[in-house]
C-alpha cells in the first residue's frame, strides 16, 4: 500500500503517543492537546493515521477513541523518527 508522508501537523497528533504508546485519546482531547480548533481537521488526520494502520479507532459512548497500533511497523517507524527530531 502506497502512503503519502505525514505532514508536520499530523506528526504532532502522533507525537501525543510518544511518551506513552498505550494511551488512548478521543478526538476532542487530541484537538485540545495539539491546539487545533477544528474538530474536522483532527478527525481527518486521525482517519488518515487509521487508514495507514498507525492508529486503531474505537467508538465508545458516542466518542471515537484513538490508540497507537503497536503492531504496525509504520507506526513504530514514525515514532522512531519523532525521537530524532
Long-range contacts (C-beta under 8 A, 24 or more apart in sequence): 1-52, 3-52, 3-74, 6-48, 6-49, 6-78, 9-34, 9-36, 9-45, 10-45, 10-48, 10-49, 11-78, 11-82, 11-85, 13-42, 13-45, 13-46, 13-49, 14-49, 14-54, 14-68, 14-75, 14-78, 14-79, 14-82, 15-82, 17-67, 17-68, 17-79, 18-79, 18-82, 18-83, 21-68, 21-70, 21-79, 22-67, 22-68, 23-67, 23-68, 24-58, 24-65, 24-66, 24-67, 25-65, 25-66, 25-67, 26-63, 26-64, 26-65, 26-66, 27-63, 27-64, 27-66, 28-63, 30-66, 54-78
